[in-house]
Amino acid sequence: MLPDVISEDEAQALLAPHLSKLAEVCAAGLPSWEALPPEQTMKQSKLSRATWISAAMAAKARELFDSEPGVDVCEKRGFLTLTFSGRLVVRFKKFSGRNLRTSGIQTLQRQAFESQQLSLDGLTVTTLVAGYLLDKLEQEYARLAIVCPFNGDNLWEINLQIPGAGDATVVPIGPKPTPLPAVVVESAHKKKTSEEQE
């Protein structure tokens, strides 16, 4: 049975004033990881990196939303959530593929979150996941988005602008090369023929 969840349009309207900050939160982790000394990061596993990125995202969420009117920051259930207008609960995760699904241990709280069975103070809320998808080399963000999960699929998604994307400029490497002078090549046969005609 399909739960009574907020539609994509309603979520867009509720989250519109916060979308750029949500994108900042989703994009905060990877630069934080890359700022670490290489001798520290190259010895770590993908799980260690994901944990570091998650902690950086949580810190950024606290920084940007702690005093935001209409937004409650909560760190219960082992992870940070933001509740918007008492109707949308957002958590932050890494997406594991183009379908924007997440992975992890199927705990009861995760199942409740991803099957839209979470309630706050007796009220049913819509649960969302805001997250990031890395490129194939796992070096850059391929995508940032907010999804509405339901039983292993997503009912809808909202794409977020990757901060700084599209603002990049291409800078040439070194000065523009000077064109070489044209070289005329005459064959020995043609030169001999023209000398004979004289």
C-alpha positions in Angstrom: 0.0 0.0 0.0 1.3 3.4 -1.0 1.8 5.7 2.1 0.4 9.1 2.4 3.5 11.1 1.5 4.0 14.7 0.5 4.2 15.1 -3.3 7.2 16.4 -5.1 5.5 19.7 -5.7 4.7 20.2 -2.0 8.2 19.2 -1.0 9.7 21.6 -3.6 7.5 24.4 -2.1 8.5 23.6 1.5 12.2 23.1 0.7 12.6 26.0 -1.8 14.1 28.5 0.6 16.6 25.8 1.8 17.7 24.0 -1.4 21.0 25.8 -1.8 21.9 25.1 1.9 20.9 21.5 1.5 23.2 21.3 -1.6 26.0 22.8 0.5 25.5 20.1 3.1 25.6 17.3 0.5 28.7 18.8 -1.1 30.6 19.5 2.2 32.1 16.0 2.7 34.4 15.3 -0.2 36.4 18.6 0.0 36.9 17.9 3.7 38.3 14.5 2.9 40.5 15.8 0.2 42.0 18.4 2.5 43.5 15.7 4.6 47.2 14.8 4.0 47.5 12.1 1.3 49.6 9.9 3.6 46.5 9.8 5.9 43.8 9.1 3.3 45.6 6.6 1.1 45.7 4.1 4.0 41.9 4.3 4.6 39.1 2.2 3.2 36.0 3.4 1.3 34.0 2.9 4.5 36.4 5.2 6.4 36.0 7.8 3.7 32.2 7.5 3.7 32.2 7.8 7.5 34.4 10.9 7.3 32.2 12.5 4.6 29.1 11.7 6.6 30.5 13.4 9.7 31.5 16.5 7.6 28.0 16.6 6.2 26.5 16.5 9.6 28.8 19.2 10.9 27.8 21.4 7.9 24.1 20.7 8.5 24.4 21.8 12.1 26.3 25.0 11.1 23.8 26.0 8.4 20.5 24.9 10.1 20.9 25.2 13.9 19.3 28.6 14.1 17.1 28.3 10.9 13.4 29.1 11.7 11.1 26.2 10.9 13.9 23.6 10.9 14.6 21.2 13.7 18.1 19.6 13.9 18.0 16.2 15.6 20.7 13.7 16.3 18.7 10.7 17.5 18.6 7.2 16.1 22.3 7.3 15.4 22.2 9.9 12.6 21.4 13.5 12.1 18.1 14.6 10.6 16.5 17.9 9.7 12.8 18.3 10.1 11.2 21.0 8.0 7.9 22.5 9.2 7.2 19.3 11.1 6.3 17.6 7.9 9.5 16.5 6.1 12.4 14.6 7.8 15.6 14.7 5.8 18.7 12.5 6.5 22.0 12.6 4.6 23.6 9.6 2.8 25.8 8.5 0.0 23.9 7.2 -3.0 25.1 3.9 -4.4 24.1 4.1 -8.0 22.3 6.1 -10.7 19.0 5.0 -9.3 19.9 7.1 -6.2 19.4 4.3 -3.7 21.3 4.0 -0.5 23.0 1.0 1.2 23.5 -0.1 4.7 22.3 -2.5 7.3 18.6 -3.1 7.3 17.8 -2.1 10.8 14.2 -1.5 12.0 14.8 2.2 12.1 16.1 2.2 8.5 13.2 0.1 7.3 10.8 2.5 9.0 12.5 5.5 7.4 12.7 4.0 3.9 9.1 2.6 4.0 7.6 6.0 5.1 6.5 4.6 8.5 8.3 7.2 10.7 6.2 9.3 13.0 7.1 12.3 15.2 5.0 13.1 18.2 2.3 10.8 16.9 2.2 12.5 13.5 3.2 10.7 10.3 5.9 12.6 8.4 7.4 12.1 4.9 11.0 10.9 5.1 13.6 12.0 2.5 17.2 11.3 1.8 19.5 14.1 0.6 22.8 12.8 -0.7 25.5 12.6 -3.2 26.6 10.3 -6.0 30.3 10.1 -6.9 31.6 9.7 -10.5 33.0 6.3 -11.6 36.4 7.2 -10.3 34.9 8.4 -7.1 36.9 11.6 -7.4 34.1 14.2 -7.9 30.4 14.6 -7.4 28.3 13.2 -10.3 25.1 14.3 -8.7 23.4 15.8 -5.6 19.7 15.1 -5.0 16.9 14.6 -2.5 14.8 11.5 -2.9 11.6 10.2 -1.3 12.3 6.5 -0.7 9.7 3.8 -0.5 10.4 0.1 -0.2 13.7 0.0 -2.2 12.6 2.5 -4.8 12.2 6.3 -5.0 8.7 7.8 -5.4 10.3 11.1 -6.6 13.5 13.1 -6.7 14.7 16.7 -6.6 18.0 17.5 -8.2 20.3 19.9 -6.4 22.8 22.2 -8.0 26.4 21.1 -7.2 28.0 24.2 -5.7 30.5 25.7 -8.0 29.5 23.6 -11.0 29.0 25.6 -14.1 31.1 28.5 -12.7 34.4 26.9 -13.9 36.4 28.6 -16.5 38.9 27.0 -18.8 42.4 28.5 -18.4 44.9 27.8 -21.2 48.2 26.2 -20.2 51.0 28.5 -21.3 51.1 31.0 -24.1 49.3 30.5 -27.4 51.8 28.8 -29.8 53.3 30.8 -32.6 52.5 29.4 -36.0 55.5 28.0 -37.9 56.5 29.5 -41.2 55.3 27.6 -44.3 57.9 25.4 -45.9 57.8 24.8 -49.6 59.2 21.5 -50.8 60.2 21.0 -54.4 60.9 17.6 -55.7 64.3 17.1 -57.4 62.6 15.8 -60.5 60.5 19.0 -60.9 63.6 21.2 -60.4 65.6 19.2 -63.0 62.8 19.5 -65.5 62.5 23.3 -65.1 66.3 23.7 -65.5 66.2 21.7 -68.8 63.6 24.0 -70.2 65.8 27.1 -69.8 
